[in-house]
Amino acid sequence: MFRISRLSPHSLVLISILLLISACSLDSQSDEAEEALNKGHTYLDAGDLDSALAEFNKVLLIDPDFAPTYVNRGFVYYNQGDLARAINDYTKAIELDPEFALAYNNRGLAYYAQGDFDRAVADYNQAIDLDPELVVAYNNRGLTYYARGDLDLAIEDFDRAIDFNPAYVLAYYNRGLVYAEQGEHENAILDFDRTILLDSENADAFNNRGNAFVNVESFDRAITDFDRAIELNPNLDLAFYNRGTAYAFEDKFDLALADLNKAIELNPTYVPAYFTRGNVHAQLGDLDQAISDLSKAIALAPDDFEAYVTRGGFYYEIGELEQALVDFDQVVNLDPLYAPAYYYRGAAFMQMDEAERAIAEFLEALRLNDEGAYLEPNFRRLAEQFLESLEATSLLPDFISGI
């Protein structure tokens, strides 16, 4: 049975609002302003942000006190990644109209993107105070709570959004992801069910429901969902990766390998895919290829604790003890309380006939285990047997007395 995997959910979805402003709302009724405004909307619909920006600039030259155009230009800046200018435009809109709830919502998104979650929440609070039925603000505040680790508050906000709009698909989708994060996979499945009912072509929802099915060990249903996600989006590397993981859990390693290869083809920097493919190669008996994949994962993520643990174990299995020691040294650097690393170092030193170093490592593994750190019972038994054999030869008492 395949054991080591990392499922990949798709990210949560925040909403920035574009205002479709009618020309009659402008204070200045010039034909030029009306034309620029309409062109700006048309360019945005086509995804041409630069041209939209130019048109909104024209509107503001004609009517510099029209708050909604600042919101729309801020929307453009936000989508261009120019968060400082987006915030400036949203702030200007708020100065011109202090009760402009959508401006607060959008500025909250920009603060979120900057990692300033407290300011983001403050803006969403203000948006909701001004418009208690603004469902996107509940959605976005929920995602900000999620980013801060306040999962229960996030769930409450998604609940409120759904109360106001029972057909609001993003709230179901995002709440499902938070439930999955909490380990409430059955609730996650229900929310992804609702998401798919409302949006039957949402590849991400199928992918994430598949993840939830994996977590309740319903692998066939998971694979069916990943199949559908891939059908809807053939370039969704996450779905290939997750389906490969599900196949691996079912010990269908050849199918798993094909999917993981495809995930890496689509995303050559996909660290979990290299990690999991390495484990699949190990299950197929190809430890050299397994080590190669783990090495690629480590090159992409040099602080990947699990990758060092796994590669160190593979090096140990093929007798590359020096390389195993290098990896387990790094494991200890990353987590000094990880007892199995000391066990493996002890086992390596034992095979290298370095008894005193082996004793020190085994004693540390047992000490950490006694203090609550996990150590596989078989590892503990083998370490104790080794120490008992040394005690019988008087090496252990001599070592302890020299400490």
Stockholm file with secondary structure:
# STOCKHOLM 1.0

chainA/1-403         MFRISRLSPHSLVLISILLLISACSLDSQSDEAEEALNKGHTYLDAGDLDSALAEFNKVLLIDPDFAPTYVNRGFVYYNQGDLARAINDYTKAIELDPEFALAYNNRGLAYYAQGDFDRAVADYNQAIDLDPELVVAYNNRGLTYYARGDLDLAIEDFDRAIDFNPAYVLAYYNRGLVYAEQGEHENAILDFDRTILLDSENADAFNNRGNAFVNVESFDRAITDFDRAIELNPNLDLAFYNRGTAYAFEDKFDLALADLNKAIELNPTYVPAYFTRGNVHAQLGDLDQAISDLSKAIALAPDDFEAYVTRGGFYYEIGELEQALVDFDQVVNLDPLYAPAYYYRGAAFMQMDEAERAIAEFLEALRLNDEGAYLEPNFRRLAEQFLESLEATSLLPDFISGI
#=GR chainA/1-403 SS CCCCCCCCCCCCCCCCCCCCCCGGGCSSCCHHHHHHHHHHHHHHHTTCHHHHHHHHHHHHHHCTTCHHHHHHHHHHHHHHTCHHHHHHHHHHHHHHCTTCHHHHHHHHHHHHHTTCHHHHHHHHHHHHHHCTTCHHHHHHHHHHHHHHTCHHHHHHHHHHHHHHCTTCHHHHHHHHHHHHHTTCHHHHHHHHHHHHHHCTTCHHHHHHHHHHHHHTTCHHHHHHHHHHHHHHCTTCHHHHHHHHHHHHHTTCHHHHHHHHHHHHHHCTTCHHHHHHHHHHHHHTTCHHHHHHHHHHHHHHCTTCHHHHHHHHHHHHHTTCHHHHHHHHHHHHHHCTTCHHHHHHHHHHHHHTTCHHHHHHHHHHHHHHHHTTCCCCHHHHHHHHHHHHHHHHTTHHHHHHHTC
#=GC SS_cons         CCCCCCCCCCCCCCCCCCCCCCGGGCSSCCHHHHHHHHHHHHHHHTTCHHHHHHHHHHHHHHCTTCHHHHHHHHHHHHHHTCHHHHHHHHHHHHHHCTTCHHHHHHHHHHHHHTTCHHHHHHHHHHHHHHCTTCHHHHHHHHHHHHHHTCHHHHHHHHHHHHHHCTTCHHHHHHHHHHHHHTTCHHHHHHHHHHHHHHCTTCHHHHHHHHHHHHHTTCHHHHHHHHHHHHHHCTTCHHHHHHHHHHHHHTTCHHHHHHHHHHHHHHCTTCHHHHHHHHHHHHHTTCHHHHHHHHHHHHHHCTTCHHHHHHHHHHHHHTTCHHHHHHHHHHHHHHCTTCHHHHHHHHHHHHHTTCHHHHHHHHHHHHHHHHTTCCCCHHHHHHHHHHHHHHHHTTHHHHHHHTC
//
